[in-house]
Amino acid sequence: MLRDAIQTATTQAMKARDSARLGALRLINAALKNKDIELRTGTAPADDDVLVVDVLMKMAKQRRESIEMYVAGNRAELADAERAELVVIESFLPKQMDDAEALAAIKAVVAEIGATNVKDMGRVMAAVKERFAGKLDMSKASGLVKAALG
């Protein structure tokens, strides 16, 4: 499970005195605890890798947006800190599909559903999210679905 891997990495970072990595791992653990509290579970469900990946994807997106803002504001040191956190976060995410793989997968879903125009975008996006959550950035998928349907 991803939660166990994150906990093990936290312990290793403590032992190695890697403060930058440890800080990022603690942020991940805090976000996971907040999500557990939000869902009122208190403990991790039996198979919560989907939940963990969802939290990590949101954290990665936040870091990317922060990096863009810091670069635009000439704050290189803050952008570098965000990049370091992003590397740690992405190390726990499943391998992301490249554009060619994503487009092929989306075209397969469009053909399977029988979608013909942009009016079917909601159904296609729901199927794509269900099948490829965690492996595909949904904001990128939206543009690819529009291209496949248009």
N, C-alpha and C positions, 0 to 999 in steps of 0.2 A: 504494500500500500504506500501511496505517496506520503501520507502523514508520517509513517514510520521512517521513510527515507529522509524526510525533512528533519525529524527529531535526531536521527543518527548524524546527519550533516551538522546540526547545531552542536552536538556533543564533540564532534571532531574539530569544529572551528574553535570551540572553547579550549580544547587541549592544545591545538596548534597556535593559540593566541592570535588568530586571524580576526581582528576586530571589525574590519570592513565586511567580511562575509558573515560574521556572527550578527552584526547589526541588521543586515538584510534578512537573515534567517529568522531573527526575532520579529521583524516586521511581518514576515509571512505567518509565523505562529500567531501573532496578535490578530491578523486579519482572519485567520481560520477560527480563532476563538470568538471573535465578533460575529462571524457568520453562524457559528453554533448557537450563540446566544440569541441571535436574530431568529433562528429557526426553532429555538427553545428545545434543542435536543440535549444539551448538556454534555453528551458524549458523542463520539463519532458513530455514524451508522455503520452497518456491517460492510457495505461497499460504498465508500464515500469518495472514491477517486474522481468521480464526475464533479462533485462539489468542490473538491480541492483544485481541480483544473480550472473550474469556473472562476474561483477566487484568484488564482494565479494569472489567468488571462486578463482579468480586470486590473490587477496590479501592474501587469506588463503594459497594458494600454495607458494607464496613468503615467507610468515612467516615460513612455515614448512622448506623450503630450508635454510632460514637464521638460524633457530634453529639448524639444522644439522651442518652447518658450524661453528656456535659459540661453540657448544658442542665439535666438533672436534678440535677447536682452544683453548679449555680450557677458554672460556669467558662466565662463568656461569651467570654473571649479565646481559649480553646482551641477552643471551638465555632466561632468565627469563622475560625480558621486551618483547621480541617477543612472548613468550607464553601468556603473559597477553593480548597483542593485539589480538592474535589468538582467545582467549576465547571470546573476545568482537565481533570479526568478525563472528565467528561461531554461536553466539547467534542469528544472523539475517538470517542465512542460513536455508533452509528447512532441515528436518531430512534426513540424508544420508542413503542410502541403505547399509545393511551389505553385506558381501560377498555372503551368501546363497541367499538372495533376488536378488542381482545383477545377479548372475549366472542364476537363474531361469528366470529373465526377459530377459536376453540375449538369453537364449535357446529358449524362446518363440518367440523372434524377428527372430532368425535364422530359426525356423520352419515356421513362417509366410512368410518370404521372400523366403524360399526354398533354402537357401544357403547350399552348400555342401562342399566347400573347402576354402582354404585360399585366393583364387582369389576373392571370394565374400566379403572379409573383408571390403572393402570400402563401399559397399552398406549397410552392417550390421552396421558399425560404424555410418554412416549417419543416419540410422533409430534410433539407440540407442541414439545418441546425440539429435535428434529431440524430442524423447519421454521422455528421462530421464535427460535432462540437468538440472543441479542444484541439482539433487538427487543422482547423481553418478559421481564420479571422472573419467573423460574420460581417464586419463593415466592408471588407474586401469582397466577400461572397456576394453581397448585395449588388455591387457593380458588375460582377461576373454573371449573375443571374439576369440582370437587365440586358447585358450584352447577348446572352444566350437566347433570351426571349424576343429581343428587338431585332 
